[in-house]
Every structure is written in structure tokens, then in C-alpha cells.
Amino acid sequence: MSTIVESARIGRARPRAGTRPRLLGGGVVWIVLFAALLAGVVAVNVTVLRLNLQLDEIGRERSELRADVANLRSELSSAAATARIERIATTELGLTQADPETTTYVRLGR
């Protein structure tokens, strides 16, 4: 009988009393690694979101500035046209500004 008991003892490996299974230590390392990677992905996504918000704000400001430039160009064109017309009228055509004291208005009936 002792041979049967001894062969059963030899076939089974006994775990050592002071050691942890390797799988548990490796699992903790993987969990910490994945947590760090996920935290990095979240940080990158937050940074990209902030940059997109800034980009949208800058795009909106750019559109407003383009509209302002278009309005100013229109005003400048109108002012330049009025000054040009007055210059041509006075120099080439010999016209003068009408005196408000001598201006008369004709009212037409219905």
C-alpha cells in the first residue's frame, strides 16, 4: 500500500506555502497597464475636444471678420464713388453745389 500512496504523492505537485500563483500577479500588471492606457486615451480625447472647440470659435470669428471686411469694402466703395462723382461734376462739368436758400420745390397735385 505504501507504493500506491507514494506514487500518488509523486504524481501531484504540491503548491509551496509562501508563493502566490503567477497568474494573479500578471493579471494585476495587465489591469494596471490597461487602466493607464485607457486614462491616456481619455486624456487625448479631452484634448482633441478642447482643440475642436477652439477651432470652431476661431472659425466663427473668422467668418465675422470676413463679413466686417466686406461691409467696410462696400462703405469704402460707396464713399469713393460719391467723392469721384462730385469731383467729376465740379471739374469736368462745371457744376456747383445748390444753395439751400435759393432752392425751390414744385409740388405736383394728385
C-alpha positions as CSV (number, residue, x, y, z in Angstrom):
1,M,0.0,0.0,0.0
2,S,2.8,2.4,0.6
3,T,3.7,2.3,-3.1
4,I,0.3,3.4,-4.2
5,V,0.3,6.3,-1.7
6,E,3.9,7.2,-2.7
7,S,3.1,7.2,-6.5
8,A,0.0,9.4,-5.8
9,R,2.3,11.8,-4.0
10,I,4.8,11.9,-6.7
11,G,2.2,12.5,-9.5
12,R,0.8,15.6,-7.8
13,A,2.8,18.7,-7.3
14,R,2.2,20.4,-4.0
15,P,2.0,24.2,-4.1
16,R,4.5,26.0,-2.0
17,A,3.2,27.6,1.1
18,G,4.6,31.1,0.7
19,T,4.2,31.8,-3.0
20,R,1.3,33.3,-5.0
21,P,0.1,31.8,-8.2
22,R,1.8,33.5,-11.2
23,L,-1.5,34.3,-12.9
24,L,-2.7,36.7,-10.2
25,G,0.5,38.8,-10.3
26,G,0.5,39.0,-14.1
27,G,-3.3,39.9,-14.1
28,V,-2.7,42.8,-11.8
29,V,0.0,44.1,-14.0
30,W,-2.2,43.8,-17.1
31,I,-5.1,45.6,-15.3
32,V,-2.8,48.5,-14.3
33,L,-1.4,48.7,-17.8
34,F,-4.9,48.8,-19.4
35,A,-6.1,51.3,-16.9
36,A,-3.1,53.6,-17.7
37,L,-3.8,53.2,-21.5
38,L,-7.4,54.0,-21.0
39,A,-6.6,57.0,-19.0
40,G,-4.2,58.1,-21.8
41,V,-6.9,57.6,-24.4
42,V,-9.4,59.7,-22.3
43,A,-6.8,62.5,-21.9
44,V,-6.1,62.6,-25.6
45,N,-9.9,62.7,-26.4
46,V,-10.4,65.5,-24.0
47,T,-7.5,67.5,-25.5
48,V,-8.9,66.9,-29.0
49,L,-12.3,68.1,-27.9
50,R,-10.9,71.3,-26.5
51,L,-8.9,71.9,-29.7
52,N,-12.1,71.3,-31.7
53,L,-13.9,73.9,-29.6
54,Q,-11.2,76.4,-30.1
55,L,-11.1,75.7,-33.8
56,D,-14.9,76.3,-34.0
57,E,-14.6,79.6,-32.1
58,I,-11.8,80.7,-34.4
59,G,-13.8,79.7,-37.5
60,R,-16.8,81.7,-36.2
61,E,-14.5,84.7,-35.5
62,R,-13.0,84.4,-39.0
63,S,-16.5,84.4,-40.6
64,E,-17.4,87.5,-38.6
65,L,-14.2,89.3,-39.6
66,R,-14.8,88.4,-43.3
67,A,-18.3,89.9,-43.1
68,D,-16.9,93.0,-41.4
69,V,-14.3,93.4,-44.2
70,A,-17.0,93.0,-46.9
71,N,-19.1,95.7,-45.2
72,L,-16.1,98.1,-44.9
73,R,-15.2,97.5,-48.6
74,S,-18.8,98.3,-49.5
75,E,-18.7,101.5,-47.5
76,L,-15.4,102.5,-48.9
77,S,-16.6,101.9,-52.4
78,S,-19.7,104.0,-51.8
79,A,-17.7,106.8,-50.3
80,A,-15.2,106.7,-53.1
81,A,-17.9,106.7,-55.7
82,T,-19.6,109.8,-54.1
83,A,-16.3,111.7,-53.9
84,R,-15.5,110.7,-57.5
85,I,-18.9,111.9,-58.8
86,E,-18.6,115.2,-57.0
87,R,-15.1,115.8,-58.4
88,I,-16.2,115.0,-62.0
89,A,-19.3,117.2,-61.6
90,T,-17.3,120.2,-60.4
91,T,-14.1,119.9,-62.6
92,E,-15.4,118.5,-65.9
93,L,-19.0,119.6,-65.9
94,G,-18.6,122.9,-64.1
95,L,-21.4,122.2,-61.7
96,T,-21.6,123.6,-58.2
97,Q,-23.5,122.7,-55.0
98,A,-27.0,124.1,-54.9
99,D,-27.6,126.9,-52.4
100,P,-30.3,125.7,-50.0
101,E,-31.6,129.3,-49.7
102,T,-32.4,129.5,-53.4
103,T,-33.7,126.0,-53.8
104,T,-37.4,125.8,-54.7
105,Y,-39.6,122.8,-54.8
106,V,-42.6,122.2,-57.1
107,R,-45.4,120.2,-55.6
108,L,-47.5,118.3,-58.1
109,G,-51.2,117.7,-57.5
110,R,-52.7,114.3,-57.4
